[in-house]
Amino acid sequence: MRTPRRIAFGAVAVAAGALLVGANTVPAAASESAITGSFEYSDLLGGNNRIVDPSEGTCYYVTSVALSGFNNTDARATTYTDLNCTVLGTVVNPGNAAVFPFASVRLTLP
């Protein structure tokens, strides 16, 4: 028959092992989902701007209405006509250009 002390020690060892495994997998998963590259755009005021290594899922608004953009990232960019990334989204795949006015952009990995 097992004693309560041995059972408790075994449970603690299993829990500690699970924590170590979890701690090692979280950073690897986070680094795999990073977007690399830049989204470049020209705005209504004649400025050329870029968003470098954007965060996935973040809504970026442009300084003034953008007239065109180029997706030089490894992610799918969706441009929107409003500042909150909600109205009239148009997808711009990696390596492609947007040749229409937009006010915000969100990038997501495929």
Legacy VTK file of the C-alpha trace (Angstrom):
# vtk DataFile Version 3.0
C-alpha trace
ASCII
DATASET POLYDATA
POINTS 110 float
0.000 0.000 0.000
1.305 3.489 -0.864
1.767 6.040 1.808
0.258 9.521 1.465
3.768 10.991 1.547
4.877 9.091 -1.588
1.702 10.047 -3.461
2.130 13.720 -2.596
5.789 13.679 -3.706
4.837 12.067 -7.022
2.133 14.677 -7.651
4.585 17.515 -6.978
7.142 15.991 -9.363
4.555 15.633 -12.142
3.354 19.229 -11.673
6.929 20.579 -11.743
7.659 18.639 -14.933
4.535 20.018 -16.588
5.563 23.569 -15.695
9.001 23.060 -17.232
7.549 21.678 -20.452
5.050 24.553 -20.681
7.747 27.164 -20.051
9.868 25.799 -22.881
7.100 25.728 -25.490
5.605 29.207 -25.023
8.555 31.281 -26.358
8.999 28.996 -29.367
5.351 29.363 -30.375
5.473 33.149 -29.948
8.580 33.514 -32.120
7.060 31.373 -34.896
4.092 33.750 -35.267
6.111 36.952 -35.670
5.530 39.011 -38.811
8.675 40.131 -40.595
9.103 42.841 -43.192
7.380 46.165 -43.687
4.143 47.598 -45.014
4.955 50.767 -46.949
2.486 53.465 -47.960
2.294 56.927 -49.513
-0.125 59.314 -47.856
-2.294 62.177 -49.044
0.302 64.727 -47.867
2.994 63.203 -50.099
4.827 61.389 -47.311
6.264 57.908 -47.613
5.865 55.807 -44.479
6.400 52.245 -43.338
5.288 49.945 -40.571
8.247 47.672 -39.776
7.739 44.163 -38.316
4.090 44.834 -37.408
2.323 42.973 -34.617
-0.189 40.420 -35.848
-3.790 41.558 -35.483
-3.000 45.154 -34.471
-4.934 47.885 -36.265
-2.560 50.572 -37.565
-4.005 53.879 -38.728
-2.067 55.870 -41.285
-0.966 59.465 -40.655
-3.391 60.814 -43.250
-5.367 58.938 -45.891
-3.005 56.663 -47.799
-3.236 56.676 -51.572
-1.250 53.484 -52.162
0.659 50.839 -50.260
2.975 47.862 -50.752
2.919 44.729 -48.611
6.552 43.719 -48.188
5.829 41.308 -45.302
5.223 37.580 -44.939
1.634 38.271 -43.799
-1.702 39.167 -45.370
-2.523 42.886 -45.032
-6.113 44.086 -44.971
-6.646 47.781 -45.653
-9.750 49.645 -44.443
-11.417 52.947 -45.269
-11.931 53.866 -41.586
-9.497 54.348 -38.662
-10.720 51.287 -36.705
-10.084 48.467 -39.207
-13.771 47.677 -39.622
-15.179 49.273 -42.825
-14.601 47.990 -46.389
-11.604 45.693 -45.846
-9.520 44.825 -48.907
-6.873 42.080 -48.740
-3.353 42.803 -50.011
-1.287 39.615 -50.157
2.488 39.567 -49.546
4.399 41.130 -52.436
1.344 42.981 -53.784
0.341 46.636 -53.888
-2.766 48.514 -52.786
-3.662 51.212 -55.305
-6.718 52.717 -53.623
-7.248 55.074 -50.660
-7.263 53.592 -47.151
-7.068 54.883 -43.574
-5.952 51.823 -41.572
-4.345 48.421 -42.046
-4.196 45.134 -40.094
-1.750 42.311 -40.812
-2.403 38.655 -40.110
-0.488 35.489 -40.830
-2.143 33.033 -43.231
LINES 1 111
110 0 1 2 3 4 5 6 7 8 9 10 11 12 13 14 15 16 17 18 19 20 21 22 23 24 25 26 27 28 29 30 31 32 33 34 35 36 37 38 39 40 41 42 43 44 45 46 47 48 49 50 51 52 53 54 55 56 57 58 59 60 61 62 63 64 65 66 67 68 69 70 71 72 73 74 75 76 77 78 79 80 81 82 83 84 85 86 87 88 89 90 91 92 93 94 95 96 97 98 99 100 101 102 103 104 105 106 107 108 109
